[in-house]
Structures are given as structure tokens and as C-alpha cells.
């Protein structure tokens, strides 16, 4: 059964290592017959959540920028959400966190996603480097009772753009996409 997959690439750097994981996941998902849309946050205007909670009444954010469009038009209808991020100081990128905060209108909405994936890269290659980013995403997922964190793919030891070439994490990302 084909699923609608939305991949959100949150790195601020073009040709980033985390975006390469996103591309590999997308290729695997497409090979398996899923419909895939990938959105990069590069160049997007995304303001910070104001904490006004108006979205809980109106179902829309009071800030009408790229985040509002992504949340209302793509995230709401995707059956699988995939977040790709570089790890900065053992945490997800600020761009990713800001987008998660701005997705507050989804809370209480009839969202379609059930599976959420994290794709992460970092300069450090330690076993636990990605855990805090995953924990932050798990906190977000916990607010959506019909969703679960379905998997994490981590590629460590990559610093410069493109350094992930040949890294086994690319194969793991492809397989995760193919096995949706």
C-alpha cells in the first residue's frame, strides 16, 4: 500500500550530509512505490512560535510564512514524516526545532501521519551522539497519540558537505525508506 511520505530536510547548508540521508531515504521509499515529497528549509522564512495558542482555536498559526504553509499543506496530510537534521551540540538543528514548535496547529487536528523518522548526521561518531535529538523529537511525537517514532538513522564522522559519501548510513537510510 502506497504511503504519502514527507521528508523535511532542516540543514541550513546546501549539499549537506543530512540532506544526502534524506535523498537516500527518498530513493528507497520511491523504489517501494511510495509518493515522496522532500522540502528543504534552505531559503524558507520561518518565524518563531509566539506561544499565543490561537492555533488551538483556529487550527492555523497567526504567522503566515513558509512554516504555516508547510504545516497546513504538507505535514497535515503526510502519512509518514521524516526529519533530516545535522546534530549541533548534541541536539537537532535550530531550524528543525523551530518548525516543530510551529507545527502546534496539528495538535488536535485530524493529522494523517502515523510514522515519524529521524535522519541525523554529525561530525562526532559516538554511539550516543544522536540520542538527544531523538529524545527531542520523541517529545514532539508524544503529543500525537496516533503517531510513533518509527526509526532513526545516524551517520557520524562527517563534517564537510559531501563527507557522507560511502558511509553505511546512506544504505541504512535507503533501506528504511524501502521498508516503510
VEXPA-569695 format. One record per atom (N, C-alpha, C): residue number from 1; atom name; x, z, y. Coordinates in steps of 0.05 Angstrom, whole numbers, padded with zeros to 5 digits. Atoms other than C-alpha are relative to their C-alpha. Layout:
VEXPA-569695
   num   atome       xx       zz       yy
   NUM      CA        X        Z        Y
...
This chain:
VEXPA-569695
   num   atome       xx       zz       yy
     1       N    00017    00000   -00024
     1      CA    00000    00000    00000
     1       C    00018    00000    00025
     2       N   -00016    00004   -00024
     2      CA    00030   -00023    00066
     2       C   -00007    00022    00020
     3       N    00003   -00021   -00020
     3      CA    00041    00031    00119
     3       C    00010   -00011    00027
     4       N   -00010    00006   -00028
     4      CA    00049    00025    00195
     4       C    00022    00021    00006
     5       N   -00023   -00017   -00005
     5      CA    00118    00053    00210
     5       C    00009   -00004    00028
     6       N   -00011    00000   -00028
     6      CA    00142    00071    00280
     6       C    00026    00014    00000
     7       N   -00027   -00011   -00002
     7      CA    00216    00082    00290
     7       C    00006    00004    00029
     8       N   -00007   -00006   -00028
     8      CA    00236    00116    00355
     8       C    00030    00006    00001
     9       N   -00029   -00002   -00003
     9      CA    00310    00106    00370
     9       C    00006    00013    00027
    10       N   -00001   -00016   -00024
    10      CA    00327    00160    00420
    10       C    00028    00002    00013
    11       N   -00027    00000   -00012
    11      CA    00401    00148    00434
    11       C    00001   -00014    00026
    12       N   -00003    00014   -00026
    12      CA    00419    00131    00506
    12       C    00022   -00022   -00001
    13       N   -00023    00019    00002
    13      CA    00477    00087    00481
    13       C   -00009   -00025   -00016
    14       N    00005    00025    00013
    14      CA    00469    00014    00463
    14       C    00018   -00002   -00025
    15       N   -00015    00004    00025
    15      CA    00491   -00005    00392
    15       C    00010    00027   -00012
    16       N   -00008   -00027    00009
    16      CA    00492    00069    00374
    16       C    00000    00002   -00030
    17       N   -00001   -00005    00029
    17      CA    00506    00096    00305
    17       C   -00028    00008   -00010
    18       N    00027   -00008    00009
    18      CA    00437    00129    00302
    18       C   -00019   -00024    00000
    19       N    00017    00024   -00001
    19      CA    00405    00062    00321
    19       C    00006   -00017   -00025
    20       N   -00007    00015    00024
    20      CA    00443    00030    00263
    20       C   -00015    00012   -00024
    21       N    00016   -00013    00022
    21      CA    00410    00081    00216
    21       C   -00029   -00009    00003
    22       N    00027    00009   -00005
    22      CA    00343    00062    00248
    22       C   -00004   -00029   -00010
    23       N    00002    00028    00009
    23      CA    00356   -00012    00234
    23       C    00001   -00001   -00031
    24       N   -00002    00000    00029
    24      CA    00375    00003    00162
    24       C   -00027    00010   -00012
    25       N    00026   -00011    00009
    25      CA    00311    00045    00152
    25       C   -00021   -00022    00003
    26       N    00020    00022   -00005
    26      CA    00270   -00012    00183
    26       C    00003   -00022   -00020
    27       N   -00005    00021    00020
    27      CA    00302   -00063    00137
    27       C   -00011    00007   -00027
    28       N    00011   -00009    00026
    28      CA    00285   -00022    00076
    28       C   -00030    00001   -00001
    29       N    00029   -00002   -00002
    29      CA    00214   -00010    00099
    29       C   -00013   -00028    00000
    30       N    00010    00028    00000
    30      CA    00203   -00084    00114
    30       C    00002   -00012   -00028
    31       N   -00003    00011    00027
    31      CA    00231   -00103    00046
    31       C   -00022    00010   -00019
    32       N    00021   -00011    00016
    32      CA    00180   -00057    00015
    32       C   -00028   -00009    00008
    33       N    00026    00010   -00009
    33      CA    00124   -00092    00053
    33       C   -00015    00015    00021
    34       N    00013   -00016   -00022
    34      CA    00110   -00042    00108
    34       C    00003   -00015    00027
    35       N    00000    00011   -00027
    35      CA    00095   -00061    00180
    35       C    00017    00019    00017
    36       N   -00019   -00017   -00015
    36      CA    00152   -00035    00224
    36       C    00002   -00008    00029
    37       N   -00006    00004   -00029
    37      CA    00158   -00027    00299
    37       C    00022    00020    00007
    38       N   -00022   -00018   -00009
    38      CA    00222    00001    00329
    38       C    00000   -00001    00030
    39       N   -00002   -00003   -00029
    39      CA    00224    00027    00400
    39       C    00025    00015    00007
    40       N   -00023   -00014   -00011
    40      CA    00288    00044    00435
    40       C   -00008    00013    00026
    41       N    00006   -00014   -00026
    41      CA    00284    00095    00492
    41       C    00018   -00009    00022
    42       N   -00018    00009   -00021
    42      CA    00340    00060    00529
    42       C   -00016   -00015    00021
    43       N    00013    00013   -00022
    43      CA    00314    00040    00597
    43       C   -00029    00009    00005
    44       N    00027   -00010   -00003
    44      CA    00248    00076    00588
    44       C   -00001    00023    00021
    45       N    00004   -00021   -00019
    45      CA    00221    00121    00643
    45       C   -00017    00022   -00014
    46       N    00014   -00021    00014
    46      CA    00202    00187    00610
    46       C    00005    00026    00015
    47       N   -00001   -00025   -00015
    47      CA    00187    00247    00654
    47       C   -00003    00024   -00018
    48       N    00003   -00025    00014
    48      CA    00188    00319    00632
    48       C   -00029    00009   -00001
    49       N    00026   -00013    00002
    49      CA    00125    00353    00607
    49       C   -00003    00021    00022
    50       N    00004   -00020   -00021
    50      CA    00095    00394    00664
    50       C   -00013    00025   -00010
    51       N    00012   -00024    00011
    51      CA    00062    00444    00618
    51       C   -00027    00006    00011
    52       N    00026   -00005   -00012
    52      CA   -00005    00435    00652
    52       C   -00022    00002   -00020
    53       N    00020    00000    00022
    53      CA   -00042    00426    00586
    53       C   -00025   -00016    00005
    54       N    00024    00017   -00006
    54      CA   -00091    00377    00618
    54       C   -00005   -00019   -00023
    55       N    00003    00018    00023
    55      CA   -00078    00332    00558
    55       C   -00017    00012   -00022
    56       N    00016   -00012    00021
    56      CA   -00113    00382    00514
    56       C   -00030   -00003    00005
    57       N    00027    00006   -00007
    57      CA   -00177    00368    00551
    57       C   -00006   -00030    00002
    58       N    00005    00028   -00005
    58      CA   -00169    00295    00569
    58       C    00010   -00018   -00022
    59       N   -00012    00017    00020
    59      CA   -00128    00270    00510
    59       C    00022   -00018    00010
    60       N   -00021    00017   -00012
    60      CA   -00079    00237    00558
    60       C    00017    00017    00018
    61       N   -00018   -00014   -00018
    61      CA   -00019    00260    00596
    61       C   -00006   -00008    00029
    62       N    00004    00006   -00028
    62      CA   -00025    00265    00672
    62       C    00023   -00017    00011
    63       N   -00022    00017   -00008
    63      CA    00042    00229    00677
    63       C   -00003   -00027   -00014
    64       N    00004    00026    00011
    64      CA    00033    00155    00667
    64       C    00026   -00016    00001
    65       N   -00026    00014    00002
    65      CA    00101    00129    00646
    65       C    00003   -00011   -00028
    66       N   -00005    00012    00026
    66      CA    00133    00099    00584
    66       C   -00007    00020   -00023
    67       N    00006   -00020    00021
    67      CA    00124    00164    00544
    67       C   -00030    00000   -00005
    68       N    00029    00000    00003
    68      CA    00049    00163    00557
    68       C   -00009   -00025   -00017
    69       N    00007    00024    00014
    69      CA    00045    00091    00532
    69       C    00009    00002   -00029
    70       N   -00010   -00002    00028
    70      CA    00088    00105    00470
    70       C   -00018    00019   -00016
    71       N    00017   -00020    00014
    71      CA    00046    00167    00451
    71       C   -00027   -00012   -00005
    72       N    00028    00010    00003
    72      CA   -00022    00134    00463
    72       C   -00003   -00025   -00016
    73       N    00003    00026    00013
    73      CA   -00008    00065    00436
    73       C    00014   -00002   -00026
    74       N   -00015    00004    00024
    74      CA    00044    00073    00382
    74       C   -00001    00025   -00018
    75       N   -00002   -00024    00016
    75      CA    00053    00145    00358
    75       C   -00027    00008   -00012
    76       N    00027   -00008    00009
    76      CA   -00022    00159    00352
    76       C   -00009   -00016   -00025
    77       N    00010    00018    00021
    77      CA   -00033    00100    00305
    77       C    00019   -00004   -00023
    78       N   -00020    00004    00021
    78      CA    00031    00100    00263
    78       C   -00006    00020   -00023
    79       N    00004   -00016    00024
    79      CA    00025    00126    00192
    79       C    00026    00015   -00008
    80       N   -00026   -00012    00005
    80      CA    00099    00142    00188
    80       C    00015    00000    00027
    81       N   -00017   -00002   -00024
    81      CA    00142    00167    00246
    81       C    00028    00005   -00008
    82       N   -00028   -00003    00006
    82      CA    00217    00160    00244
    82       C    00014    00004    00027
    83       N   -00015   -00006   -00024
    83      CA    00261    00192    00297
    83       C    00030   -00003   -00007
    84       N   -00028    00003    00003
    84      CA    00333    00169    00303
    84       C    00014    00012    00024
    85       N   -00013   -00014   -00022
    85      CA    00380    00212    00344
    85       C    00029    00005   -00005
    86       N   -00027   -00011    00003
    86      CA    00452    00227    00357
    86       C   -00002    00031    00002
    87       N   -00002   -00030   -00002
    87      CA    00470    00301    00349
    87       C    00018    00007    00023
    88       N   -00015   -00010   -00022
    88      CA    00493    00332    00413
    88       C    00000    00031   -00001
    89       N   -00003   -00029    00001
    89      CA    00519    00404    00409
    89       C   -00019    00011   -00022
    90       N    00015   -00008    00024
    90      CA    00485    00411    00340
    90       C   -00030    00000    00004
    91       N    00029    00001   -00005
    91      CA    00417    00391    00366
    91       C   -00007   -00029    00005
    92       N    00010    00026   -00006
    92      CA    00374    00329    00377
    92       C    00007   -00008    00029
    93       N   -00005    00009   -00027
    93      CA    00385    00287    00439
    93       C   -00022    00010    00019
    94       N    00020   -00008   -00020
    94      CA    00350    00308    00503
    94       C   -00023   -00020    00002
    95       N    00020    00020   -00002
    95      CA    00313    00242    00503
    95       C   -00021    00004   -00022
    96       N    00018   -00005    00022
    96      CA    00283    00258    00435
    96       C   -00017    00025    00006
    97       N    00015   -00025   -00006
    97      CA    00263    00329    00455
    97       C   -00021   -00005    00022
    98       N    00019    00005   -00021
    98      CA    00231    00304    00519
    98       C   -00024   -00016   -00010
    99       N    00022    00015    00012
    99      CA    00190    00253    00480
    99       C   -00018    00017   -00017
   100       N    00016   -00018    00017
   100      CA    00168    00306    00430
   100       C   -00018    00017    00018
   101       N    00016   -00016   -00019
   101      CA    00146    00350    00488
   101       C   -00023   -00015    00012
   102       N    00021    00017   -00013
   102      CA    00107    00293    00519
   102       C   -00021   -00010   -00020
   103       N    00020    00009    00020
   103      CA    00070    00279    00454
   103       C   -00021    00021   -00004
   104       N    00020   -00021    00002
   104      CA    00027    00341    00466
   104       C   -00029   -00011   -00001
   105       N    00028    00010    00003
   105      CA   -00036    00297    00474
   105       C   -00007   -00006   -00029
   106       N    00006    00005    00028
   106      CA   -00030    00283    00399
   106       C   -00011    00025   -00014
   107       N    00010   -00025    00012
   107      CA   -00044    00356    00384
   107       C   -00030    00001    00003
   108       N    00029    00000   -00001
   108      CA   -00118    00358    00367
   108       C   -00012   -00028   -00001
   109       N    00010    00027    00002
   109      CA   -00123    00282    00366
   109       C   -00002   -00008   -00030
   110       N    00002    00010    00027
   110      CA   -00140    00241    00304
   110       C    00024   -00018   -00005
   111       N   -00025    00015    00004
   111      CA   -00068    00220    00294
   111       C    00001   -00010   -00029
   112       N   -00001    00013    00027
   112      CA   -00051    00175    00234
   112       C    00024    00009   -00016
   113       N   -00025   -00005    00015
   113      CA    00019    00199    00216
   113       C   -00003    00023   -00019
   114       N    00000   -00021    00020
   114      CA    00029    00239    00153
   114       C    00029    00006   -00008
   115       N   -00028   -00003    00007
   115      CA    00104    00229    00141
   115       C    00017   -00003    00025
   116       N   -00019    00001   -00022
   116      CA    00159    00242    00191
   116       C    00028    00001   -00012
   117       N   -00028    00001    00009
   117      CA    00233    00225    00181
   117       C    00018    00005    00023
   118       N   -00022   -00003   -00020
   118      CA    00296    00244    00218
   118       C    00024   -00015   -00010
   119       N   -00025    00014    00005
   119      CA    00356    00198    00221
   119       C    00019    00010    00021
   120       N   -00018   -00012   -00019
   120      CA    00416    00231    00254
   120       C    00029   -00007   -00006
   121       N   -00029    00005    00003
   121      CA    00489    00217    00267
   121       C    00015    00019    00019
   122       N   -00016   -00018   -00016
   122      CA    00545    00259    00295
   122       C    00030   -00005   -00004
   123       N   -00029    00002    00002
   123      CA    00620    00260    00308
   123       C    00010    00018   -00023
   124       N   -00008   -00019    00021
   124      CA    00626    00320    00263
   124       C   -00013   -00007   -00027
   125       N    00010    00008    00027
   125      CA    00617    00311    00188
   125       C   -00006    00024   -00017
   126       N    00006   -00024    00016
   126      CA    00598    00382    00167
   126       C   -00026   -00001   -00013
   127       N    00025    00000    00016
   127      CA    00545    00396    00116
   127       C   -00024    00009    00015
   128       N    00023   -00011   -00014
   128      CA    00500    00433    00165
   128       C   -00003   -00010    00029
   129       N    00001    00010   -00028
   129      CA    00511    00392    00229
   129       C   -00028   -00008    00009
   130       N    00026    00011   -00007
   130      CA    00441    00362    00227
   130       C   -00022    00021   -00002
   131       N    00021   -00020    00007
   131      CA    00403    00426    00208
   131       C   -00016    00009    00025
   132       N    00015   -00010   -00024
   132      CA    00386    00450    00279
   132       C   -00019   -00022    00011
   133       N    00018    00022   -00009
   133      CA    00359    00381    00298
   133       C   -00024   -00002   -00018
   134       N    00022    00000    00019
   134      CA    00317    00381    00235
   134       C   -00018    00023    00004
   135       N    00017   -00024   -00005
   135      CA    00293    00451    00250
   135       C   -00017   -00004    00024
   136       N    00016    00005   -00024
   136      CA    00271    00430    00319
   136       C   -00023   -00020   -00006
   137       N    00021    00020    00008
   137      CA    00233    00370    00290
   137       C   -00020    00013   -00018
   138       N    00019   -00014    00018
   138      CA    00203    00415    00236
   138       C   -00019    00017    00017
   139       N    00017   -00015   -00018
   139      CA    00176    00459    00292
   139       C   -00022   -00017    00012
   140       N    00020    00019   -00011
   140      CA    00142    00399    00323
   140       C   -00020   -00008   -00022
   141       N    00017    00008    00022
   141      CA    00115    00375    00255
   141       C   -00019    00022   -00008
   142       N    00017   -00022    00008
   142      CA    00087    00444    00240
   142       C   -00025    00002    00017
   143       N    00024    00001   -00018
   143      CA    00038    00433    00298
   143       C   -00020   -00020   -00009
   144       N    00017    00021    00010
   144      CA    00008    00375    00260
   144       C   -00005    00004   -00030
   145       N    00005   -00010    00027
   145      CA   -00024    00403    00197
   145       C   -00002   -00021   -00021
   146       N    00002    00021    00020
   146      CA   -00034    00336    00163
   146       C    00027   -00015   -00004
   147       N   -00026    00014    00002
   147      CA    00040    00316    00172
   147       C    00021    00018   -00013
   148       N   -00023   -00015    00011
   148      CA    00105    00336    00139
   148       C    00026   -00014    00005
   149       N   -00027    00012   -00002
   149      CA    00179    00325    00148
   149       C    00007   -00010   -00028
   150       N   -00002    00012    00027
   150      CA    00188    00277    00090
   150       C    00029   -00006   -00007
   151       N   -00027    00005    00007
   151      CA    00263    00266    00095
   151       C    00019    00000    00024
   152       N   -00022    00000   -00020
   152      CA    00329    00270    00133
   152       C    00022   -00017   -00011
   153       N   -00024    00015    00006
   153      CA    00386    00220    00132
   153       C    00020    00006    00021
   154       N   -00021   -00007   -00019
   154      CA    00451    00243    00164
   154       C    00025   -00016   -00006
   155       N   -00026    00013    00002
   155      CA    00513    00203    00178
   155       C    00020    00013    00019
   156       N   -00019   -00015   -00017
   156      CA    00571    00245    00202
   156       C    00027   -00014    00001
   157       N   -00027    00011   -00003
   157      CA    00642    00230    00223
   157       C    00000   -00027    00015
   158       N    00001    00025   -00016
   158      CA    00621    00174    00271
   158       C   -00002    00007    00030
   159       N   -00001   -00006   -00028
   159      CA    00638    00176    00344
   159       C   -00005   -00025    00017
   160       N    00003    00024   -00016
   160      CA    00647    00107    00376
   160       C   -00023   -00016   -00010
   161       N    00022    00018    00008
   161      CA    00589    00058    00376
   161       C    00010   -00019   -00022
   162       N   -00007    00018    00022
   162      CA    00591    00019    00311
   162       C    00017    00013   -00022
   163       N   -00017   -00013    00020
   163      CA    00634    00070    00274
   163       C   -00014    00006   -00026
   164       N    00015   -00006    00024
   164      CA    00579    00079    00223
   164       C    00002   -00023   -00021
   165       N   -00003    00022    00020
   165      CA    00594    00011    00191
   165       C    00015    00010   -00024
   166       N   -00013   -00008    00025
   166      CA    00610    00023    00118
   166       C   -00007    00028   -00009
   167       N    00008   -00027    00007
   167      CA    00582    00094    00119
   167       C   -00023    00000   -00019
   168       N    00020   -00001    00020
   168      CA    00540    00112    00059
   168       C   -00028    00008    00011
   169       N    00026   -00008   -00012
   169      CA    00486    00139    00106
   169       C   -00017   -00025    00006
   170       N    00015    00024   -00005
   170      CA    00466    00067    00121
   170       C   -00016   -00008   -00026
   171       N    00014    00005    00025
   171      CA    00449    00057    00047
   171       C   -00022    00020   -00005
   172       N    00021   -00021    00004
   172      CA    00411    00123    00045
   172       C   -00024   -00006    00019
   173       N    00022    00006   -00019
   173      CA    00371    00102    00107
   173       C   -00016   -00024   -00010
   174       N    00013    00024    00012
   174      CA    00355    00034    00075
   174       C   -00018    00009   -00023
   175       N    00015   -00009    00023
   175      CA    00332    00068    00011
   175       C   -00024    00018    00009
   176       N    00022   -00016   -00009
   176      CA    00290    00119    00049
   176       C   -00023   -00018    00011
   177       N    00020    00018   -00010
   177      CA    00254    00062    00084
   177       C   -00013   -00016   -00023
   178       N    00011    00015    00022
   178      CA    00245    00023    00020
   178       C   -00018    00017   -00018
   179       N    00016   -00018    00018
   179      CA    00217    00084   -00017
   179       C   -00023    00013    00013
   180       N    00023   -00012   -00014
   180      CA    00162    00100    00033
   180       C   -00025    00000   -00018
